[in-house]
Amino acid sequence: VADGMGGHLGGEFASALAVETMHGVLQETQGEDLTPITTKNGWSSVAGRRLFLAIQRANHKVFEMSQQDPNLTGMGTTVAAVLFDEQESVAGICHVGDSRVYRIRDSAIELLTEDHSLVQQLLREGKIGPTDVKTFPHRHVLTQAVGVSPLIQPSVRLERPQSGDIYLLCSDGIHGVVDDEDMLRIIAETSPDLEKACDTLVNL
């Protein structure tokens, strides 16, 4: 999921270019002998490394294009991506910005990413409380986005998927207006028709 910013033209272009670039890198790196990414819990995965490289390449492409075309100056995009690696039985999760990845397991929903946003940073530092998040005046200010600066640090997480898991990727167009409990309820009511679940969430 890529949510563009920088005006209608710039945002649409940035998100499309990021997705296209990531797809290309993921195809290029299939079967390549890469150094796996290792997370704090000791899991390692080439899938995580491939996603990390794909987002970094997308950042380079979007930033380069924004420097070349005055109409696209300042454009950028969020990215939230999951790559399932059947060989390693691991899901690589990588994101930049405030698009999110949730996992639904055993009738519970869990947020697997932490927004790269000013409000999340202040929350982590204890400068605001959880109840202040919805009303915070600068809650849409991002601390990182793809294509806005030459260097980014995508966040990577590895998970072991279980049978019956559902992964939900969404922009703030969903999580900014729909509560986690409502997401869970809608997916439970529409399952196993995931396309219907998506349509219902977007309509809501």
Phi, psi and chi 1 to 4 in degrees:
 res  aa     phi    psi   chi1   chi2   chi3   chi4
   1 VAL       -  127.9  165.0      -      -      -
   2 ALA  -128.8  124.2      -      -      -      -
   3 ASP  -113.8  105.7 -175.9   15.8      -      -
   4 GLY   -75.7  155.7      -      -      -      -
   5 MET  -141.7  161.9   62.0 -169.8   83.3      -
   6 GLY   104.9   43.0      -      -      -      -
   7 GLY    82.4  162.7      -      -      -      -
   8 HIS   -57.5  -50.2  178.8   66.8      -      -
   9 LEU   -64.1  -52.0  175.6   68.9      -      -
  10 GLY   -62.7  -46.1      -      -      -      -
  11 GLY   -63.1  -43.2      -      -      -      -
  12 GLU   -65.7  -41.2 -159.8  168.2  -64.0      -
  13 PHE   -67.1  -44.7 -171.5   84.2      -      -
  14 ALA   -61.8  -45.5      -      -      -      -
  15 SER   -67.9  -41.3   55.7      -      -      -
  16 ALA   -64.9  -42.8      -      -      -      -
  17 LEU   -65.5  -39.5 -179.3   59.1      -      -
  18 ALA   -63.0  -46.9      -      -      -      -
  19 VAL   -64.1  -45.0  169.6      -      -      -
  20 GLU   -61.6  -43.7 -175.0 -172.6  -48.6      -
  21 THR   -65.4  -43.5  -56.2      -      -      -
  22 MET   -62.4  -44.0  -74.2  178.8   67.5      -
  23 HIS   -57.6  -43.7  -80.7  171.9      -      -
  24 GLY   -61.5  -45.7      -      -      -      -
  25 VAL   -66.1  -40.3  173.6      -      -      -
  26 LEU   -64.5  -34.6  -69.3  173.2      -      -
  27 GLN   -70.6  -43.0  -76.8  173.2  -24.6      -
  28 GLU   -60.9  -38.6  -78.1  170.2   32.1      -
  29 THR   -91.3    2.2   55.9      -      -      -
  30 GLN   -64.0  122.2 -149.7  163.8    7.7      -
  31 GLY    78.9    2.1      -      -      -      -
  32 GLU   -77.4  146.7 -150.0  174.2  -65.3      -
  33 ASP   -84.5   84.0 -172.6   20.2      -      -
  34 LEU  -102.3  157.1  -62.2  169.2      -      -
  35 THR   -72.7  123.1  -54.6      -      -      -
  36 PRO   -64.8  153.0  -10.6   22.6      -      -
  37 ILE   -85.1  135.9  -89.0 -163.6      -      -
  38 THR  -115.1  131.3  -55.8      -      -      -
  39 THR  -100.9  172.6   54.9      -      -      -
  40 LYS   -57.3  -31.2  -71.3  173.2 -172.5  169.5
  41 ASN   -81.7    6.0   58.2    9.6      -      -
  42 GLY    90.4   -3.6      -      -      -      -
  43 TRP   -78.0  146.6  -66.9  -11.8      -      -
  44 SER  -132.7  151.2   65.9      -      -      -
  45 SER  -158.7  136.7  164.5      -      -      -
  46 VAL   -73.8  -29.6  171.1      -      -      -
  47 ALA   -57.7  -43.7      -      -      -      -
  48 GLY   -61.7  -41.6      -      -      -      -
  49 ARG   -64.4  -42.9  175.5   68.7   63.9 -166.4
  50 ARG   -62.1  -42.6  -72.5  170.7   65.4 -154.1
  51 LEU   -64.9  -43.0  -91.9 -176.1      -      -
  52 PHE   -57.8  -48.6 -174.0   82.8      -      -
  53 LEU   -63.6  -39.0  -68.2  172.4      -      -
  54 ALA   -63.3  -42.2      -      -      -      -
  55 ILE   -70.7  -37.9  -70.4 -178.4      -      -
  56 GLN   -64.2  -40.7  -74.1 -160.1  -44.3      -
  57 ARG   -65.5  -40.5 -178.2   89.3   62.1   86.0
  58 ALA   -61.1  -40.4      -      -      -      -
  59 ASN   -60.9  -45.2 -177.9   69.1      -      -
  60 HIS   -60.3  -45.7  175.5   73.2      -      -
  61 LYS   -64.4  -48.4  -77.0  -99.5 -167.6 -170.7
  62 VAL   -65.6  -42.8  175.0      -      -      -
  63 PHE   -62.8  -45.0 -177.6   73.7      -      -
  64 GLU   -58.5  -45.3 -165.6  176.9   48.9      -
  65 MET   -66.6  -36.7 -160.8   62.7   78.1      -
  66 SER   -67.7  -25.9   74.4      -      -      -
  67 GLN   -79.9  -25.8  -58.8  -62.6  -62.5      -
  68 GLN   -87.8  -31.1  -69.4  170.4    3.6      -
  69 ASP  -115.7  114.6 -172.8  -22.2      -      -
  70 PRO   -57.9  -28.6  -16.8   25.6      -      -
  71 ASN   -70.3  -17.5  -64.9  -42.3      -      -
  72 LEU  -110.6    8.8  -58.2  173.6      -      -
  73 THR   -57.5  132.7  -57.8      -      -      -
  74 GLY    82.5    3.6      -      -      -      -
  75 MET   -73.0  157.6   71.3  171.4  175.0      -
  76 GLY  -168.4 -179.9      -      -      -      -
  77 THR  -156.5  151.0 -178.3      -      -      -
  78 THR   -84.4  161.8   68.3      -      -      -
  79 VAL  -144.7  134.6  167.8      -      -      -
  80 ALA  -133.2  124.0      -      -      -      -
  81 ALA  -139.1  147.4      -      -      -      -
  82 VAL  -128.9  133.0 -179.0      -      -      -
  83 LEU  -123.8  117.4 -179.0   62.6      -      -
  84 PHE   -88.3  124.8  -66.0   98.8      -      -
  85 ASP  -109.7  102.4 -170.1  -40.3      -      -
  86 GLU   -66.3  -34.3  -70.9 -176.9   45.0      -
  87 GLN   -60.7  -43.7 -126.4  177.7  -14.7      -
  88 GLU   -93.8   -4.9  -61.4  172.9  -32.3      -
  89 SER    52.7   45.3  -59.8      -      -      -
  90 VAL  -132.7  145.5  160.9      -      -      -
  91 ALA  -105.9  120.8      -      -      -      -
  92 GLY   -88.9  129.0      -      -      -      -
  93 ILE  -120.2  128.5  -62.4  161.3      -      -
  94 CYS  -140.1  137.8 -158.0      -      -      -
  95 HIS  -151.4  158.0   83.6  -73.2      -      -
  96 VAL  -140.8  131.6  174.9      -      -      -
  97 GLY    94.4 -150.5      -      -      -      -
  98 ASP  -115.1   17.6   63.9   -6.3      -      -
  99 SER   -78.8  145.3  -73.9      -      -      -
 100 ARG  -123.1  161.1  -64.7  178.3  175.0  179.6
 101 VAL  -123.6  123.5  178.6      -      -      -
 102 TYR  -112.1  154.8  -70.2   85.6      -      -
 103 ARG  -125.6  133.3 -178.1 -172.3   57.7 -146.5
 104 ILE  -107.4  122.2  -67.2  160.8      -      -
 105 ARG  -147.1  133.8  174.8 -176.2  -71.8  171.1
 106 ASP    51.6   46.8  -61.2  -28.0      -      -
 107 SER    60.5   26.5  -55.5      -      -      -
 108 ALA  -132.1  147.7      -      -      -      -
 109 ILE  -109.7  136.2 -172.3  166.6      -      -
 110 GLU  -132.5  132.9 -175.9 -175.7   -8.5      -
 111 LEU   -81.4  125.0  176.3   59.7      -      -
 112 LEU  -101.3   -6.2  -59.0 -179.6      -      -
 113 THR  -121.5  159.6   53.5      -      -      -
 114 GLU  -120.2  120.6 -174.0  178.8  -74.7      -
 115 ASP   -52.8  139.3  -64.1  -10.3      -      -
 116 HIS   -90.3   77.7  -62.5  140.1      -      -
 117 SER  -138.3  159.2   64.5      -      -      -
 118 LEU   -62.3  -42.2  177.9   61.0      -      -
 119 VAL   -64.4  -38.0   71.3      -      -      -
 120 GLN   -68.7  -37.3 -172.5   60.7   46.9      -
 121 GLN   -64.8  -44.7 -173.9  179.2  -46.4      -
 122 LEU   -65.9  -35.5  -65.9  173.2      -      -
 123 LEU   -64.8  -45.1 -168.1   61.4      -      -
 124 ARG   -63.4  -36.1 -163.7  169.7   53.7 -115.3
 125 GLU   -82.6   -2.9  -67.7  168.1   -3.7      -
 126 GLY    76.8   16.7      -      -      -      -
 127 LYS   -84.2  -20.6  -68.5  177.3  178.7  170.0
 128 ILE  -135.7  161.9   61.1  168.4      -      -
 129 GLY  -102.1  166.4      -      -      -      -
 130 PRO   -55.5  -31.6  -22.3   31.2      -      -
 131 THR   -73.4  -17.5   51.2      -      -      -
 132 ASP   -84.6  -14.2  -55.7  -40.3      -      -
 133 VAL   -59.1  -48.6  170.6      -      -      -
 134 LYS   -64.8  -29.6  -69.0  -85.3 -172.6 -161.7
 135 THR  -103.0   -3.1   55.1      -      -      -
 136 PHE   -61.2  126.5 -172.3   70.5      -      -
 137 PRO   -62.7  -28.7   16.2  -27.0      -      -
 138 HIS  -109.4   36.2  -53.2  -63.9      -      -
 139 ARG   -69.9  -12.6   63.6 -172.8  175.8  -81.2
 140 HIS   -97.7    3.7  -61.3  -62.1      -      -
 141 VAL   -79.4  124.2  174.8      -      -      -
 142 LEU   -96.3  146.6  -60.0 -179.3      -      -
 143 THR   -92.9  -15.7   53.1      -      -      -
 144 GLN  -149.4  143.0  -91.2 -157.7  111.9      -
 145 ALA  -154.5  155.4      -      -      -      -
 146 VAL   -74.3  125.6  168.2      -      -      -
 147 GLY    93.5   -3.3      -      -      -      -
 148 VAL   -87.5  -30.6  174.9      -      -      -
 149 SER  -138.3  161.4   60.4      -      -      -
 150 PRO   -66.8  -25.2   11.4  -19.1      -      -
 151 LEU  -123.5  136.3  -65.3  173.0      -      -
 152 ILE  -135.0  165.1   53.7  165.2      -      -
 153 GLN  -127.2   86.9 -170.3   59.3   40.0      -
 154 PRO   -61.2  144.4  -19.0   31.2      -      -
 155 SER   -87.8  135.9  -66.2      -      -      -
 156 VAL  -123.3  139.1 -177.2      -      -      -
 157 ARG  -139.2  144.0  175.2  173.6  177.4  150.0
 158 LEU  -114.9  139.6  -58.6  178.7      -      -
 159 GLU  -133.8  151.3  -73.1  -71.4  -38.9      -
 160 ARG   -99.7  105.4  -68.3 -117.2 -175.7 -102.8
 161 PRO   -64.9  148.0  -14.8   28.4      -      -
 162 GLN  -119.5  156.8  -67.0  179.0   11.8      -
 163 SER   -57.0  130.8 -179.9      -      -      -
 164 GLY    94.4   -9.0      -      -      -      -
 165 ASP   -62.6  146.0  -78.2   -5.7      -      -
 166 ILE  -125.4  128.1  -65.4  173.1      -      -
 167 TYR  -104.6  128.7  -74.5   78.0      -      -
 168 LEU  -114.1  120.0  168.4   65.4      -      -
 169 LEU  -107.7  129.7  -72.8   71.0      -      -
 170 CYS  -154.0  156.5   64.3      -      -      -
 171 SER   -89.9 -179.7   71.0      -      -      -
 172 ASP   -71.1   -6.6   63.5  -10.3      -      -
 173 GLY   -63.9  -23.1      -      -      -      -
 174 ILE  -102.6  -61.9  -61.7  -70.1      -      -
 175 HIS   -69.0  -16.6   72.3   70.9      -      -
 176 GLY   -76.8  -19.0      -      -      -      -
 177 VAL  -126.6  -15.9  -70.7      -      -      -
 178 VAL  -112.8  125.6 -177.9      -      -      -
 179 ASP   -67.1  153.6  -69.7  -21.8      -      -
 180 ASP   -55.6  -40.3  -68.4    6.3      -      -
 181 GLU   -63.2  -37.2  -67.1   72.7   25.1      -
 182 ASP   -70.1  -37.6  -73.3  -31.1      -      -
 183 MET   -59.1  -46.9  -69.1 -174.0 -153.1      -
 184 LEU   -61.6  -45.0 -178.8   61.4      -      -
 185 ARG   -62.7  -46.2  176.8 -178.0   54.4   78.2
 186 ILE   -62.7  -43.8  -74.3  163.9      -      -
 187 ILE   -67.1  -37.2  -69.7  167.0      -      -
 188 ALA   -64.7  -40.5      -      -      -      -
 189 GLU   -72.3  -30.9  -74.4  171.7   -0.7      -
 190 THR   -99.4  -13.4   51.9      -      -      -
 191 SER   -60.9  141.5 -169.5      -      -      -
 192 PRO   -92.1   15.0   34.9  -33.6      -      -
 193 ASP   -84.3   89.5 -172.5  -16.5      -      -
 194 LEU   -70.2  -29.5  -62.1 -178.5      -      -
 195 GLU   -64.5  -41.6 -165.0  170.1  -21.4      -
 196 LYS   -65.5  -37.5 -172.1  179.5  179.2 -173.8
 197 ALA   -59.6  -45.8      -      -      -      -
 198 CYS   -61.4  -47.8  -69.6      -      -      -
 199 ASP   -59.7  -42.9  -70.8  -17.1      -      -
 200 THR   -64.1  -42.6  -53.4      -      -      -
 201 LEU   -63.7  -43.8  -76.4  166.2      -      -
 202 VAL   -65.0  -43.2  169.3      -      -      -
 203 ASN   -61.8  -39.2  -70.0  -23.7      -      -
 204 LEU   -64.5      - -175.4   63.6      -      -
